[in-house]
Amino acid sequence: MNTRLIGQTHVGAIGLGAMPMSVHGHMPDEAQSIRTIHAALDAGVTLIDTADAYTPSSDQVGHNERIVAKALTSWTGDTSGVLVATKGGHTRTVDGGWQVNGRPDYLAEACDRSLKALGVEAIGLYQHHRPDPAVPYEETIGGLRDLLDTGKILMAGISNANPEQIRLAHEILGGRLASVQNQYSPRFRSSEPEIDVCAELGLAFLPWSPLGGISSASELGGQHAAFARVAAERGVSPQQVCLAWELARSPVVIPIPGASRPETIVDSAAATDLVLTADELALLA
């Protein structure tokens, strides 16, 4: 698989978003999740994105991280080149809702839990999950800086950040910000400015829900006719066309499509070999 950079680390140009393996009411059994991760690794995927808050219930925090760890341990290949990216700063409520906690002390606690769940001494890429309106952003990023300084994380990223927050985090971390993870897809294109800032600063941009989200990914071709047209002409899936379109947007873009079936991630991984023409890109714009 073609590779791109996160910091100084080369990863496959298509990553795996592991969240669908831990969504209440939709998640597969653990054996299928592990097969899916193994299929991704077999296809050349070397970036797996998870989070402590990806859990079917509030009393199973770290559920997704533990599945990822188990899959890596049981894979027969060499995992030394696999980068696991996790996130902290989101919390879950007993009714399945989402809240945020951007306090530096909470981020430190969350990081320690993730270290345990993943079974590692240092996390390859640790990302602040979402800004907390109750905590000054510079304080939260200061907590992320502390995790870097103590060696608990090897690279730092942020998620759901606007251009000003990206620049602020880059400054506070002393140029050590490695990545930004924001929503981006054919139906959600408002992260274009963030992609441009990442390209300017040399940061990886990791689109979450790059196919439109769990409930919409399978309908991408029906919802976006141009992608279906190109897919039909090329003899590939609309999802592959979508990921190739995102890869063409900028060399800093590394999509992380979610998957819960081996077939899905194998199809997504093949997008790295699909080079769209200028006419096709114009049609998809």
For each residue, the residues with C-beta under 8 A, 3 or more apart:
1: 12 13 14 43 44 45 46 269 272
2: 12 13 272 273
3: 10 11 12 13 46
4: 10 11 12 13 204 251 252 253 254
5: 8 9 10 11 204
6: 9 11 47 83 85 125 155 157 178 179 204 254
7: 125 155 178 179 204
8: 5
9: 5 6 83 124 155
10: 3 4 5 46 81
11: 3 4 5 6 15 46 47 83 254
12: 1 2 3 4 15 44 45 46 47 269 272
13: 1 2 3 4 247 254 272
14: 1 45 243 247 254 255 256 257 268 269 271 272
15: 11 12 45 46 47 48 49 85 206 254 255 256 257
16: 36 37 40 45 47 48 49 256 257 258 259 265
17: 20 49 208 256 257 258 259
18: 21 22 33 37 48 49 50 54 64 67 68 258
19: 22 23 49 50 51 54 64 214 258
20: 17 23 26 27 214 258 259 260
21: 18 27 28 33 36 54 64 67 260
22: 18 19 27 54 55 56 63 64 67
23: 19 20 26 27 54 56 214
24: 27 56 57 96
25: 56
26: 20 23 214 260
27: 20 21 22 23 24 33 56 260
28: 21 32 33 36 260 261
29: 32 33
30: 33 34 67 70
31: 34 35
32: 28 29 35 36 260 261
33: 18 21 27 28 29 30 36 37 67 71 260
34: 30 31 37 38 67 70 71 74
35: 31 32 38 39 262
36: 16 21 28 32 33 39 40 259 260 261 262 264 265
37: 16 18 33 34 40 41 48 67 68 71 72 75
38: 34 35 41 42 71 74 75 262
39: 35 36 42 43 262 263 265 266
40: 16 36 37 43 45 48 259 265 266 269
41: 37 38 44 45 46 75 77 79 82
42: 38 39 77
43: 1 39 40 265 266 269 270
44: 1 12 41 269 272
45: 1 12 14 15 16 40 41 48 265 269
46: 1 3 10 11 12 15 41 81 82 83
47: 6 11 12 15 16 82 83 85 254 256
48: 15 16 18 37 40 45 68 72 82 83 84 85
49: 15 16 17 18 19 85 86 181 206 208 256
50: 18 19 54 64 65 68 84 85 86 87
51: 19 54 64 65 86 87 88 90 129
52: 55 61 62 64 65 86 87 88 90 110 113 114 117
53: 61 87 90 91 92 98 129
54: 18 19 21 22 23 50 51 63 64 65
55: 22 52 58 60 61 62 63 64 92
56: 22 23 24 25 27 60 63
57: 24 60 92 94 96
58: 55 61 92 93 94 96
59:
60: 55 56 57 63
61: 52 53 55 58 92 113
62: 52 55 65 66 113 114 116 117
63: 22 54 55 56 60 66 67
64: 18 19 21 22 50 51 52 54 55 67 68
65: 50 51 52 54 62 68 69 86 114 117 118
66: 62 63 69 70 117 118
67: 18 21 22 30 33 34 37 63 64 70 71
68: 18 37 48 50 64 65 71 72 84 118
69: 65 66 72 73 117 118 119 120
70: 30 34 66 67 73 74
71: 33 34 37 38 67 68 74 75
72: 37 48 68 69 75 79 82 84
73: 69 70 119
74: 34 38 70 71
75: 37 38 41 71 72 79
76:
77: 41 42
78: 81
79: 41 72 75 82
80:
81: 10 46 78
82: 41 46 47 48 72 79
83: 6 9 11 46 47 48 124 125
84: 48 50 68 72 118 120 123 124 125
85: 6 15 47 48 49 50 124 125 126 127 157 179 181 206
86: 49 50 51 52 65 114 118 123 125 126 127
87: 50 51 52 53 90 126 127 128 129 159 181
88: 51 52 106 107 110 111 114 126 127 128 129
89: 100 101 102 106 107 110 128 129 130 132 140
90: 51 52 53 87 98 99 100 101 129 130
91: 53 98 99 100 101
92: 53 55 57 58 61 96 97 98 99
93: 58 96 97 98 99
94: 57 58
95:
96: 24 57 58 92 93
97: 92 93
98: 53 90 91 92 93
99: 90 91 92 93
100: 89 90 91 129 130 131 132 133
101: 89 90 91 106 107 132 135
102: 89 106 107 128 131 132 134 135 137 139 140
103: 106 107 132 135 139 140 143
104: 107 108 139 140 142 143 146
105: 108 109 143
106: 88 89 101 102 103 109 110
107: 88 89 101 102 103 104 110 111 128 140 143 144 147
108: 104 105 111 112 143 146 147
109: 105 106 112 113
110: 52 88 89 106 107 113 114
111: 88 107 108 114 115 123 126 147 152 153
112: 108 109 115 116 152
113: 52 61 62 109 110 116 117
114: 52 62 65 86 88 110 111 117 118 123 126
115: 111 112 118 120 121 122 123 152
116: 62 112 113 119
117: 52 62 65 66 69 113 114
118: 65 66 68 69 84 86 114 115 123
119: 69 73 116
120: 69 84 115 123 124
121: 115
122: 115 151 152 153 154
123: 84 86 111 114 115 118 120 126 152 153 154
124: 9 83 84 85 120 153 154 155
125: 6 7 83 84 85 86 153 154 155 156 157 178 179
126: 85 86 87 88 111 114 123 144 147 152 153 155 156 157
127: 85 86 87 88 156 157 158 159 179 181
128: 87 88 89 102 107 131 140 141 144 156 157 158 159
129: 51 53 87 88 89 90 100 159 160
130: 89 90 100 159 160
131: 100 102 128 137 140 160 161 165
132: 89 100 101 102 103 135 140
133: 100
134: 102
135: 101 102 103 132 139 140
136: 139 140
137: 102 131 140 141 165 168 169
138: 141 142 168 172
139: 102 103 104 135 136 142 143
140: 89 102 103 104 107 128 131 132 135 136 137 143 144
141: 128 137 138 144 145 158 168 169 172 173
142: 104 138 139 145 146 172
143: 103 104 105 107 108 139 140 146 147
144: 107 126 128 140 141 147 148 153 156 158 169 173
145: 141 142 148 149 156 172 173 174 176
146: 104 108 142 143 149 150
147: 107 108 111 126 143 144 150 152 153 156
148: 144 145 151 153 155 156 173 176
149: 145 146
150: 146 147
151: 122 148 154
152: 111 112 115 122 123 126 147
153: 111 122 123 124 125 126 144 147 148 156
154: 122 123 124 125 151
155: 6 7 9 124 125 126 148 176 178 179
156: 125 126 127 128 144 145 147 148 153 173 176 177 178
157: 6 85 125 126 127 128 177 178 179 180 181 204 206
158: 127 128 141 144 161 165 166 169 177 179 180 181
159: 87 127 128 129 130 180 181 182 208
160: 129 130 131 181 182 183
161: 131 158 165 166 169 180 182 194
162: 165 166 193 194
163: 166 167 193 194 197
164: 167 168
165: 131 137 158 161 162 168 169
166: 158 161 162 163 169 170 177 180 194 197 198 201 203
167: 163 164 170 171 197 201
168: 137 138 141 164 165 171 172
169: 137 141 144 158 161 165 166 172 173 177
170: 166 167 173 175 177 201 203
171: 167 168 174
172: 138 141 142 145 168 169
173: 141 144 145 148 156 169 170 176 177
174: 145 171
175: 170
176: 145 148 155 156 173
177: 156 157 158 166 169 170 173 180 201 203
178: 6 7 125 155 156 157 203 204
179: 6 7 85 125 127 155 157 158 198 203 204 205 206
180: 157 158 159 161 166 177 194 197 198 203 204 205 206
181: 49 85 87 127 157 158 159 160 205 206 207 208 256
182: 159 160 161 191 194 205 206 207 208
183: 160 188 191 207 208 209
184: 188 189 191 195 205 207 208 209 210 246 253
185: 188 189 207 209 210 211 212 213 242 246
186: 189 212 220 223 224 227 242 245 284
187: 212 216 223 224
188: 183 184 185 191 209 212
189: 184 185 186 192
190:
191: 182 183 184 188 194 195 205 207
192: 189 195 196
193: 162 163 196 197
194: 161 162 163 166 180 182 191 197 198 205
195: 184 191 192 198 199 205 249 250 252 253
196: 192 193 199 200 250
197: 163 166 167 180 193 194 200 201 203
198: 166 179 180 194 195 201 202 203 204 205 250 252
199: 195 196 202 205 250 251 252
200: 196 197
201: 166 167 170 177 197 198
202: 198 199 252
203: 166 170 177 178 179 180 197 198 252
204: 4 5 6 7 157 178 179 180 198 252 253 254
205: 179 180 181 182 184 191 194 195 198 199 250 252 253 254
206: 15 49 85 157 179 180 181 182 254 255 256
207: 181 182 183 184 185 191 210 246 253 254 255 256
208: 17 49 159 181 182 183 184 256
209: 183 184 185 188 212 213 214 258
210: 184 185 207 242 243 246 255 256 257
211: 185 216 217 220 239 242 243 257 258 268
212: 185 186 187 188 209 216 217 219 220 223
213: 185 209 216 217
214: 19 20 23 26 209 217 258
215:
216: 187 211 212 213 219 220 223
217: 211 212 213 214 220 239 257 258
218:
219: 212 216 222 223
220: 186 211 212 216 217 223 224 227 238 239 242
221: 224 225 227 228 231 237 238
222: 219 228
223: 186 187 212 216 219 220
224: 186 187 220 221 227 228 238 242
225: 221 228 229
226: 229 230 283 284
227: 186 220 221 224 230 231 238 241 242 245 284
228: 221 222 224 225 231 232 238
229: 225 226 232 233 283
230: 226 227 233 234 238 241 276 280 283 284
231: 221 227 228 234 235 236 237 238 240 241
232: 228 229 235
233: 229 230
234: 230 231 241 274
235: 231 232
236: 231 240 241 270 274
237: 221 231 240 241 267
238: 220 221 224 227 228 230 231 241 242
239: 211 217 220 242 243 257 267 268 271
240: 231 236 237 243 244 267 268 270 271 274
241: 227 230 231 234 236 237 238 244 245 271 274 276 284
242: 185 186 210 211 220 224 227 238 239 245 246 271
243: 14 210 211 239 240 246 247 255 257 268 271 274
244: 240 241 247 248 271 272 274 275 276
245: 186 227 241 242 248 249 276 281 284
246: 184 185 207 210 242 243 249 253 255
247: 13 14 243 244 253 255 271 272
248: 244 245 275 276 281
249: 195 245 246 253
250: 195 196 198 199 205 253
251: 4 199
252: 4 195 198 199 202 203 204 205
253: 4 184 195 204 205 207 246 247 249 250
254: 4 6 11 13 14 15 47 204 205 206 207
255: 14 15 206 207 210 243 246 247 268 271
256: 14 15 16 17 47 49 181 206 207 208 210
257: 14 15 16 17 210 211 217 239 243 264 265 268
258: 16 17 18 19 20 209 211 214 217
259: 16 17 20 36 40 264 265 268
260: 20 21 26 27 28 32 33 36 264
261: 28 32 36 264 265
262: 35 36 38 39 265 266
263: 39 266 267
264: 36 257 259 260 261 267 268
265: 16 36 39 40 43 45 257 259 261 262 268 269
266: 39 40 43 262 263 269 270
267: 237 239 240 263 264 270
268: 14 211 239 240 243 255 257 259 264 265 271
269: 1 12 14 40 43 44 45 265 266 272
270: 43 236 240 266 267 273 274
271: 14 239 240 241 242 243 244 247 255 268 274
272: 1 2 12 13 14 44 244 247 269
273: 2 270
274: 234 236 240 241 243 244 270 271
275: 244 248
276: 230 241 244 245 248 280 281 284
277: 280 281
278: 281 282
279: 282 283
280: 230 276 277 283 284
281: 245 248 276 277 278 284 285
282: 278 279 285
283: 226 229 230 279 280
284: 186 226 227 230 241 245 276 280 281
285: 281 282
